[in-house]
Amino acid sequence: MRITVVGTGYVGLVSATCLADTGNHVVGLDIDPAKVEQLSKGVSTIYEPGLHDLLTDNLRAGRLRFTTNADEAIAHGQVVFVAVGTPPRQDGSADTSALDRTCRTIAEKMSEPKVVVVKSTVPVGTCDRLEAEMRAQTPHRLDVVSNPEFLKEGTAVDDFLRPDRIVVGAENGEATATIRELYLPFVRNQRPILTMSRAAAEMTKYAANCYLAARISYINEIANICECCGVDVDQVRAGIGTDSRIGFHFLYPGAGYGGSCFPKDVQALNHLAGSKGYSADLLRAVHEINQRQRQLLFSKIANRFAGSLGERTFALWGVTFKPKTDDLREAPAIYVIDRLLEAGSTVRVHDPRGLENLKGLYGDRVICFDDAYDALAGADALVLATEWNEFRTPDFDRMRELLEAPIIFDGRNVYEAETMKRRAFEYHSIGRPTVNGPASAAS
């Protein structure tokens, strides 16, 4: 099948590459010439495990190419996927202006019937509106389908190739059959293709993300109460997570959720509810708890070094919002760095994949290191903000030698309190009692 994918960010690039890998001929359209040039050479513009090989294989096979030419790209696709951003406005609502412009362009330039597939996360009713507007602009048959994505950064390729489910929101049986045909190669594991109304598909995306965000805010709230009571949240988490009705997914306390989806989607659904006259108290609480949680790690640092942050140097491991990505959007680490810099601290940073993007944000205001241990030299404490695997079993003896004092602030509860006690570290984590270090760490 001939496919066009408009937008080559996380969702668009992964979708285009994986669809090409099943034999489709795919054109990726983007307005950024530098990005298109890079992708055309087989250089991925994002870090995502497994993506590089798929990208180069399909470019070499001639099934995948990229362009900035909208006329060429839109003429190519029988099916046009739209994967442009819908960022939050100041009031929390989703800004669909880029999506609206894209759909107007498709309608203006199409010269044959097309199925337009909206993968962007949009408010309920958006696809109905877009179809009516686009049909008014073109004499050709056009059907709009809502096909929300459920890709997790760090496992996005695997999520696309082996999905839990495919959601297709459509009002036309022929359009549904077309999209079903495209996705059949990916559900040979007997996972379902769920067909529903466009509005239900749009709501499904928001409902899924907001539920997962709610689980994170819930366990963070429990962790904070545990800390007030001197209780270890890990013991409580084990006690509730083994309940088959609850489970452990997204039930890990930490410094708050980030990324491109959860923060904006919680706010967008809350705004949508308000626009319909409904007060979504739970969604507001989920967002407010997360905003508060992002301040917690810095508060622990500020309390420990009260009045002397301007004289201090901090090592920080992990700046991406989660492991296995280079994405810094809404990352809790960025909040910590901002507050430390405002206080006059020196910040020395290591991250396996996020340093180039970090340099773009801060320039020389932070000191970046390719080696995790180099970042520790002379630092008054280590702040661990992202749970990359390489941080889980480090050389603690070497860490003690490099740090000015053996102090760790762990925003992801990577280490066991007993290990920190045995290694004589002062250890601050989330929802667990502080481990007091040796007397030399108290200065």
C-alpha positions as CSV (number, residue, x, y, z in Angstrom):
1,M,0.0,0.0,0.0
2,R,1.2,3.6,-0.6
3,I,1.4,5.5,2.7
4,T,2.3,9.0,3.6
5,V,3.2,10.0,7.2
6,V,3.0,13.7,8.0
7,G,5.3,14.6,10.9
8,T,8.6,12.7,11.7
9,G,8.8,13.1,15.4
10,Y,8.6,10.0,17.7
11,V,5.2,8.8,16.6
12,G,5.6,9.6,12.9
13,L,9.1,8.3,12.4
14,V,8.5,5.0,14.3
15,S,5.1,4.6,12.4
16,A,6.6,5.3,9.0
17,T,9.6,3.0,9.5
18,C,7.6,0.1,10.9
19,L,4.9,0.3,8.2
20,A,7.6,0.3,5.5
21,D,9.1,-2.8,7.1
22,T,5.9,-4.8,6.3
23,G,6.2,-4.1,2.6
24,N,4.4,-0.8,2.3
25,H,5.9,2.1,0.3
26,V,6.1,5.0,2.7
27,V,6.9,8.7,2.3
28,G,7.6,10.8,5.4
29,L,6.8,14.5,5.1
30,D,8.3,17.1,7.4
31,I,8.7,20.9,7.1
32,D,12.3,20.8,8.6
33,P,14.8,20.4,5.7
34,A,17.7,19.5,8.1
35,K,15.7,16.7,9.6
36,V,14.7,15.3,6.2
37,E,18.3,15.4,5.0
38,Q,19.5,13.6,8.1
39,L,16.7,10.9,7.9
40,S,17.4,10.4,4.2
41,K,21.0,9.5,5.0
42,G,19.8,6.9,7.6
43,V,20.6,9.0,10.6
44,S,17.8,8.9,13.1
45,T,16.8,12.3,14.7
46,I,15.7,10.6,17.9
47,Y,17.2,7.8,20.0
48,E,15.0,4.8,20.1
49,P,16.2,1.2,20.6
50,G,15.9,-0.8,17.3
51,L,15.0,2.2,15.2
52,H,18.3,2.8,13.4
53,D,18.5,-0.7,11.8
54,L,14.9,-0.6,10.7
55,L,15.4,2.9,9.2
56,T,18.5,2.0,7.3
57,D,17.1,-1.3,6.1
58,N,14.0,0.2,4.6
59,L,15.8,3.2,3.1
60,R,18.1,0.7,1.4
61,A,15.2,-1.4,0.2
62,G,13.5,1.7,-1.3
63,R,10.3,1.3,0.7
64,L,10.9,4.4,2.8
65,R,11.9,8.0,1.8
66,F,11.6,11.5,3.3
67,T,10.7,14.8,1.7
68,T,9.7,18.4,2.5
69,N,7.6,18.5,-0.7
70,A,3.9,18.4,0.4
71,D,2.6,18.0,-3.2
72,E,4.7,15.0,-3.8
73,A,4.0,13.4,-0.4
74,I,0.3,13.9,-0.5
75,A,0.0,12.7,-4.1
76,H,1.8,9.5,-3.1
77,G,-0.4,8.3,-0.2
78,Q,-3.6,6.3,-0.5
79,V,-3.5,6.5,3.3
80,V,-2.2,9.6,4.9
81,F,-1.2,9.4,8.6
82,V,-1.0,12.6,10.5
83,A,1.4,12.6,13.5
84,V,1.9,16.3,14.3
85,G,2.1,17.7,17.8
86,T,-0.8,18.9,19.9
87,P,1.0,20.8,22.6
88,P,-0.8,22.3,25.6
89,R,-2.0,25.9,25.6
90,Q,-1.6,28.1,28.6
91,D,-5.1,27.0,29.9
92,G,-4.2,23.3,29.5
93,S,-6.3,22.7,26.4
94,A,-4.7,20.9,23.4
95,D,-3.4,23.2,20.6
96,T,-4.6,21.6,17.4
97,S,-3.5,24.4,15.1
98,A,-0.7,22.4,13.5
99,L,-3.1,19.5,12.9
100,D,-5.7,21.8,11.4
101,R,-3.1,23.3,9.0
102,T,-1.9,19.9,8.0
103,C,-5.4,18.7,7.2
104,R,-6.3,21.8,5.2
105,T,-3.1,21.2,3.1
106,I,-4.1,17.5,2.5
107,A,-7.6,18.5,1.4
108,E,-6.3,21.2,-0.9
109,K,-3.7,19.0,-2.6
110,M,-5.4,15.7,-2.8
111,S,-6.3,14.5,-6.3
112,E,-7.8,11.1,-5.5
113,P,-9.8,9.5,-2.7
114,K,-7.9,9.1,0.5
115,V,-8.1,7.8,4.1
116,V,-6.7,10.3,6.5
117,V,-5.5,8.7,9.8
118,V,-5.1,11.0,12.8
119,K,-2.5,9.6,15.2
120,S,-2.1,12.9,17.1
121,T,-3.7,13.0,20.5
122,V,-6.8,15.2,20.1
123,P,-9.9,16.3,22.0
124,V,-13.1,14.3,21.5
125,G,-14.9,15.5,18.4
126,T,-11.8,16.7,16.5
127,C,-11.9,14.0,13.8
128,D,-15.6,14.6,13.2
129,R,-14.8,18.3,12.8
130,L,-11.8,17.7,10.5
131,E,-13.7,15.4,8.2
132,A,-16.5,17.9,7.7
133,E,-14.0,20.8,7.1
134,M,-11.8,18.7,4.7
135,R,-14.8,17.4,2.7
136,A,-15.9,21.0,2.1
137,Q,-12.5,21.7,0.5
138,T,-12.2,18.8,-1.9
139,P,-14.4,17.1,-4.5
140,H,-12.6,13.8,-3.8
141,R,-13.8,11.1,-1.4
142,L,-12.2,11.5,2.0
143,D,-12.6,9.6,5.3
144,V,-11.0,10.6,8.6
145,V,-10.0,7.8,11.0
146,S,-8.9,8.2,14.6
147,N,-6.0,5.8,15.3
148,P,-4.4,6.8,18.6
149,E,-0.9,5.6,19.3
150,F,0.1,3.8,22.5
151,L,3.9,3.8,22.1
152,K,6.2,4.1,25.1
153,E,9.4,6.0,24.5
154,G,12.3,3.5,24.9
155,T,10.2,0.6,23.6
156,A,8.3,2.3,20.8
157,V,9.5,0.1,18.0
158,D,8.6,-3.1,19.9
159,D,5.3,-1.5,20.9
160,F,4.4,-0.8,17.2
161,L,5.6,-4.2,16.0
162,R,3.9,-6.1,18.9
163,P,1.0,-4.0,20.2
164,D,-1.3,-4.8,23.0
165,R,-4.2,-3.7,20.8
166,I,-4.9,-1.5,17.8
167,V,-7.7,1.1,18.2
168,V,-9.5,2.2,15.1
169,G,-12.1,4.9,15.3
170,A,-14.1,5.2,12.1
171,E,-17.5,5.9,10.8
172,N,-17.1,4.2,7.4
173,G,-16.7,0.4,6.9
174,E,-14.4,0.7,3.9
175,A,-12.0,3.0,5.8
176,T,-12.0,0.6,8.7
177,A,-11.2,-2.3,6.4
178,T,-8.3,-0.4,4.9
179,I,-6.7,0.4,8.2
180,R,-7.4,-3.2,9.5
181,E,-5.5,-4.5,6.5
182,L,-2.5,-2.3,7.2
183,Y,-2.3,-3.5,10.8
184,L,-2.9,-7.2,10.4
185,P,0.8,-8.1,10.1
186,F,1.3,-6.6,13.6
187,V,-1.4,-8.6,15.4
188,R,-0.4,-12.1,14.4
189,N,0.0,-12.6,18.2
190,Q,-3.8,-12.6,18.4
191,R,-3.9,-9.1,19.9
192,P,-7.2,-7.4,19.1
193,I,-8.0,-4.7,16.5
194,L,-10.7,-2.7,18.3
195,T,-13.1,-0.8,16.1
196,M,-15.2,2.0,17.6
197,S,-16.5,5.5,16.9
198,R,-14.0,8.2,16.3
199,A,-15.0,10.0,19.5
200,A,-14.6,6.8,21.5
201,A,-11.1,6.3,20.0
202,E,-10.1,9.8,20.9
203,M,-11.3,9.4,24.5
204,T,-9.6,6.0,24.8
205,K,-6.2,7.6,24.3
206,Y,-6.8,10.3,27.0
207,A,-8.4,7.8,29.3
208,A,-5.4,5.4,29.1
209,N,-2.7,8.0,29.6
210,C,-4.6,9.7,32.5
211,Y,-5.2,6.4,34.3
212,L,-1.5,5.6,34.1
213,A,-0.6,9.1,35.3
214,A,-3.1,8.7,38.2
215,R,-1.3,5.5,39.3
216,I,2.0,7.3,39.4
217,S,0.5,10.3,41.4
218,Y,-1.3,7.8,43.7
219,I,1.9,5.9,44.7
220,N,3.7,9.2,45.1
221,E,1.1,10.5,47.4
222,I,1.3,7.2,49.4
223,A,5.1,7.5,49.4
224,N,4.9,11.0,50.9
225,I,2.5,9.9,53.6
226,C,4.8,6.9,54.3
227,E,7.8,9.3,54.7
228,C,5.8,11.4,57.2
229,C,5.0,8.2,59.2
230,G,8.5,6.7,59.1
231,V,7.2,3.8,56.9
232,D,9.1,2.3,54.0
233,V,6.9,2.7,50.9
234,D,8.6,-0.3,49.2
235,Q,7.1,-2.6,51.7
236,V,3.7,-1.0,51.2
237,R,4.1,-1.2,47.4
238,A,4.8,-4.9,47.7
239,G,1.8,-5.3,49.9
240,I,-0.6,-3.7,47.4
241,G,1.1,-4.6,44.1
242,T,0.8,-8.4,44.7
243,D,-3.0,-7.9,44.7
244,S,-4.0,-9.2,41.3
245,R,-6.5,-6.4,41.0
246,I,-3.8,-3.8,41.4
247,G,-0.4,-5.1,40.1
248,F,2.9,-3.2,39.9
249,H,2.7,-1.4,36.6
250,F,3.3,2.3,37.0
251,L,3.3,1.9,40.8
252,Y,6.8,3.1,41.4
253,P,7.3,6.2,43.6
254,G,9.7,8.9,42.4
255,A,10.2,12.5,41.4
256,G,7.1,12.7,39.2
257,Y,6.1,11.8,35.7
258,G,7.3,13.7,32.6
259,G,7.5,13.3,28.9
260,S,5.4,14.5,26.0
261,C,2.2,12.7,26.9
262,F,1.1,12.4,30.5
263,P,1.5,16.0,31.6
264,K,-0.3,17.5,28.6
265,D,-3.0,14.8,28.3
266,V,-4.0,15.0,32.0
267,Q,-4.4,18.8,31.6
268,A,-6.2,18.5,28.2
269,L,-8.8,16.0,29.5
270,N,-9.4,18.1,32.5
271,H,-9.9,21.2,30.3
272,L,-12.2,19.2,28.0
273,A,-14.3,18.1,31.0
274,G,-14.5,21.7,32.2
275,S,-15.6,22.9,28.8
276,K,-18.5,20.4,29.0
277,G,-19.5,21.7,32.5
278,Y,-18.0,18.8,34.4
279,S,-15.5,19.3,37.3
280,A,-12.8,16.6,36.9
281,D,-11.5,16.8,40.5
282,L,-9.5,13.6,40.2
283,L,-7.6,14.8,37.1
284,R,-6.8,18.1,38.8
285,A,-5.5,16.2,41.8
286,V,-3.3,13.9,39.6
287,H,-1.7,17.0,38.0
288,E,-1.3,18.9,41.2
289,I,0.3,16.0,43.0
290,N,2.8,15.6,40.1
291,Q,3.6,19.3,40.1
292,R,4.3,19.0,43.8
293,Q,6.3,15.8,43.4
294,R,8.7,17.4,40.9
295,Q,9.7,19.9,43.6
296,L,10.4,17.2,46.2
297,L,13.9,16.1,45.1
298,F,15.2,19.7,45.1
299,S,13.4,20.3,48.5
300,K,15.4,17.4,50.0
301,I,18.6,18.8,48.6
302,A,17.8,22.4,49.8
303,N,16.9,21.2,53.3
304,R,20.1,19.1,53.6
305,F,22.3,22.0,52.5
306,A,20.3,24.8,54.0
307,G,21.7,28.2,53.3
308,S,24.8,27.0,51.4
309,L,23.6,25.8,48.0
310,G,25.5,28.6,46.3
311,E,28.7,27.2,47.6
312,R,28.0,23.6,46.5
313,T,28.7,21.4,43.5
314,F,26.3,18.7,42.6
315,A,26.7,15.7,40.3
316,L,23.5,14.6,38.6
317,W,23.0,11.3,36.9
318,G,20.2,11.1,34.4
319,V,18.4,14.0,32.7
320,T,15.9,12.3,30.3
321,F,12.4,11.9,31.6
322,K,12.8,8.1,31.5
323,P,15.6,5.6,30.4
324,K,16.2,4.5,26.8
325,T,15.3,7.9,25.3
326,D,17.0,11.2,24.7
327,D,13.8,13.1,25.4
328,L,14.0,15.9,28.0
329,R,10.4,17.1,27.7
330,E,8.9,17.7,31.2
331,A,11.8,15.7,32.7
332,P,11.9,16.1,36.6
333,A,15.7,16.4,36.3
334,I,15.3,19.7,34.4
335,Y,13.3,21.2,37.3
336,V,16.1,20.1,39.7
337,I,18.8,21.6,37.5
338,D,16.9,24.9,37.1
339,R,16.5,25.3,40.9
340,L,20.1,24.4,41.6
341,L,21.3,26.9,39.0
342,E,19.0,29.6,40.4
343,A,20.5,28.9,43.9
344,G,24.1,29.4,42.4
345,S,25.1,25.8,42.6
346,T,27.5,24.2,40.1
347,V,26.0,21.2,38.3
348,R,28.0,18.4,36.7
349,V,25.8,16.1,34.6
350,H,26.0,12.6,33.0
351,D,23.3,10.9,30.9
352,P,23.8,8.0,28.5
353,R,21.7,9.7,25.7
354,G,20.5,13.1,26.7
355,L,23.6,15.3,26.8
356,E,23.3,16.8,23.4
357,N,19.8,17.9,24.0
358,L,20.8,19.2,27.5
359,K,23.6,21.3,25.9
360,G,21.0,22.8,23.6
361,L,19.0,23.9,26.7
362,Y,21.8,25.1,29.0
363,G,24.9,25.7,26.9
364,D,27.8,26.0,29.2
365,R,25.7,26.7,32.3
366,V,26.0,23.0,33.2
367,I,29.1,20.8,32.8
368,C,28.5,17.7,30.8
369,F,30.5,14.4,31.1
370,D,30.4,11.3,28.9
371,D,31.6,9.3,31.8
372,A,29.4,9.0,34.9
373,Y,32.3,8.9,37.4
374,D,33.9,12.0,35.9
375,A,30.8,13.9,36.9
376,L,31.3,12.9,40.5
377,A,34.8,14.5,41.0
378,G,34.6,17.1,43.7
379,A,30.8,17.1,44.0
380,D,29.2,17.6,47.4
381,A,26.5,15.0,46.6
382,L,25.1,12.9,43.8
383,V,21.5,13.5,42.6
384,L,20.1,10.5,40.7
385,A,17.1,11.6,38.6
386,T,16.7,8.9,35.9
387,E,16.9,5.1,36.5
388,W,19.2,4.1,33.6
389,N,20.4,0.5,34.0
390,E,24.0,1.5,34.1
391,F,23.3,3.4,37.4
392,R,21.9,0.3,39.2
393,T,25.1,-1.4,40.3
394,P,27.8,1.2,40.2
395,D,31.3,1.0,41.8
396,F,30.3,2.5,45.2
397,D,33.9,2.5,46.5
398,R,35.0,4.6,43.5
399,M,32.0,6.9,44.1
400,R,33.0,7.4,47.7
401,E,36.5,8.4,46.6
402,L,35.4,10.9,44.0
403,L,32.6,12.6,46.0
404,E,33.5,15.3,48.6
405,A,31.1,13.5,50.9
406,P,29.2,10.1,50.4
407,I,25.7,11.6,50.0
408,I,23.1,10.5,47.5
409,F,19.7,11.9,46.7
410,D,17.8,9.2,44.8
411,G,14.7,10.4,43.0
412,R,13.9,7.0,41.6
413,N,14.6,4.7,44.6
414,V,17.2,2.8,42.6
415,Y,19.2,1.6,45.6
416,E,18.3,-0.5,48.6
417,A,18.5,1.3,51.9
418,E,20.4,-1.7,53.4
419,T,23.0,-1.4,50.7
420,M,23.5,2.3,51.4
421,K,23.8,1.6,55.1
422,R,26.4,-1.1,54.5
423,R,28.3,1.2,52.1
424,A,28.2,4.0,54.6
425,F,26.4,6.5,52.4
426,E,24.0,9.1,53.6
427,Y,21.0,8.3,51.5
428,H,17.8,10.3,50.7
429,S,15.1,8.6,48.7
430,I,11.3,8.9,48.1
431,G,8.9,7.6,50.7
432,R,11.6,5.8,52.7
433,P,13.4,6.7,55.9
434,T,16.7,8.5,55.4
435,V,19.9,6.5,55.8
436,N,22.3,8.5,58.0
437,G,25.8,8.4,56.7
438,P,29.1,8.6,58.6
439,A,29.9,11.7,60.7
440,S,32.1,13.1,58.0
441,A,29.1,13.5,55.7
442,A,27.2,15.7,58.1
443,S,29.2,18.9,57.3
